[in-house]
Amino acid sequence: MKDIGAHPAIVQNPYTSALKEGVVGRTEIADFLVQFSIFADVFLPRIYDGYMTEQALQDFLTQGLAEIASAVPIETMKVRNRALATRATEHAVHMLERPLSRSASQWRSAGARAALWTWLCHEGRSGDGYGNVWHELLLGFQKSNSWLGGVPSLPTGFFGANLMIARCAGKQCLAQVNKPSLTGGSHDEWTFRHNAHLALNAVHLFWTDLQTRRERIKAGALLDPPYQKFRNVEGS
């Protein structure tokens, strides 16, 4: 598993980079994919479909985690004791809970999406990172909402394609987590490693793109040419 532990999606993620210091096994990879599965299957669809109310966030912390946990050997009552990847997911939800529950309809624009993706690609945290994460969230909300007025600021089709790839690969990978490795060229082991790399590659693709977009947000350039063109045509 050392090659998976050296994958950029692990090394460049501040919440999972610690995994590269040791031998990365199936449990660590499973925890990492749990984090991604939660975003892909539970969190992101609710953001895309509209907005998340306080009750929706509570559902996410309870039923949502329970649904994800049914696929992997994770103890939902002790989620804070799991790997850094799982705690990072819980951290993101708590960071978003207060502003989203205060006035849900206020966040029905591209700002919520931009802020979430900005958090995902954030680097250079100091200390526990709470202040920096909050700053990044506010940056995404304020600039996207004020400048775009609800026009999508992120290529949802691009992210959607990668989510599909990673979801499929992650599901296949997690299916192998509890299967014992067979001696002498295990097909199960090959399947696990192959799908782990597929999932990590998909994650890395949009993490790399998100880092670029975070810099563009800071520079004030939020729209891609296709979106700018679409907006002009629509308004003509």
Number of C-alpha atoms within 10 A of each C-alpha: 14 13 11 21 22 17 16 18 24 22 17 17 17 18 18 21 18 15 22 17 11 10 14 17 14 18 17 20 26 26 22 24 26 24 20 23 19 20 17 19 15 17 20 16 12 17 18 15 9 14 21 24 19 18 11 17 20 15 14 20 16 13 14 17 21 16 14 18 16 11 14 17 14 19 14 18 10 8 15 14 11 15 20 20 25 24 16 18 21 17 15 16 16 14 16 18 18 12 16 19 18 12 14 14 13 14 21 20 23 22 29 27 24 27 24 22 22 23 22 20 20 21 16 8 12 10 8 8 13 13 11 17 22 16 14 22 23 16 19 24 20 14 20 26 21 11 15 16 14 15 17 18 23 19 12 12 9 12 19 12 12 20 23 15 18 26 20 14 23 27 18 17 27 23 16 20 20 12 11 10 15 10 8 6 9 12 12 17 17 14 16 25 19 15 21 24 20 19 26 23 18 20 21 19 15 19 22 14 13 21 18 12 22 23 13 13 19 13 9 12 13 22 21 12 9 10 16 14 12 11 15 10 9 8 7 5
